[in-house]
Amino acid sequence: MIAHALLFGFGCFGAGLLLNLYRLAKGPSIADRVLALDTMVINGISLLILYGISSDAAVYFEAALLFAMVGFISTVAYCRFVLRGDIIE
């Protein structure tokens, strides 16, 4: 039963990743593109977690944590660049 749930999860988050890629390419504004990039990071984290569950390896959970930290910092830096034009004051 867990194999079917993992397959369903991979399919849903993979489809979400593709839809976010479309929004990143065709976003009408910069804010839409920043939100699409942030949501892509979240979908990537969820795919890492699902793969860690399916392969029964703990290293993917640590990789997902590092990916979450890097994704948060990059989203904040990109927002600061869009709003102020400079990242470091």
Contacts in CASP RR format, 6 or more apart in sequence:
PFRMAT RR
TARGET T0000
AUTHOR 0000-0000-0000
METHOD contacts of the structure
MODEL  1
MIAHALLFGFGCFGAGLLLNLYRLAKGPSIADRVLALDTMVINGISLLIL
YGISSDAAVYFEAALLFAMVGFISTVAYCRFVLRGDIIE
2 53 0 8 1.000
3 54 0 8 1.000
6 50 0 8 1.000
6 53 0 8 1.000
6 54 0 8 1.000
9 50 0 8 1.000
10 47 0 8 1.000
10 50 0 8 1.000
13 43 0 8 1.000
13 44 0 8 1.000
13 46 0 8 1.000
13 47 0 8 1.000
13 50 0 8 1.000
14 43 0 8 1.000
14 47 0 8 1.000
16 43 0 8 1.000
17 40 0 8 1.000
17 43 0 8 1.000
17 44 0 8 1.000
17 47 0 8 1.000
20 36 0 8 1.000
20 37 0 8 1.000
20 39 0 8 1.000
20 40 0 8 1.000
20 43 0 8 1.000
21 36 0 8 1.000
21 40 0 8 1.000
23 32 0 8 1.000
23 33 0 8 1.000
23 35 0 8 1.000
23 36 0 8 1.000
24 33 0 8 1.000
24 36 0 8 1.000
24 37 0 8 1.000
24 40 0 8 1.000
27 33 0 8 1.000
27 36 0 8 1.000
30 82 0 8 1.000
31 82 0 8 1.000
34 75 0 8 1.000
34 78 0 8 1.000
34 79 0 8 1.000
34 82 0 8 1.000
37 75 0 8 1.000
37 78 0 8 1.000
38 71 0 8 1.000
38 75 0 8 1.000
41 67 0 8 1.000
41 68 0 8 1.000
41 71 0 8 1.000
41 74 0 8 1.000
41 75 0 8 1.000
44 67 0 8 1.000
45 64 0 8 1.000
45 67 0 8 1.000
45 68 0 8 1.000
48 60 0 8 1.000
48 61 0 8 1.000
48 63 0 8 1.000
48 64 0 8 1.000
48 67 0 8 1.000
49 60 0 8 1.000
49 61 0 8 1.000
49 64 0 8 1.000
51 60 0 8 1.000
52 58 0 8 1.000
52 60 0 8 1.000
52 61 0 8 1.000
77 87 0 8 1.000
80 86 0 8 1.000
80 87 0 8 1.000
81 87 0 8 1.000
END
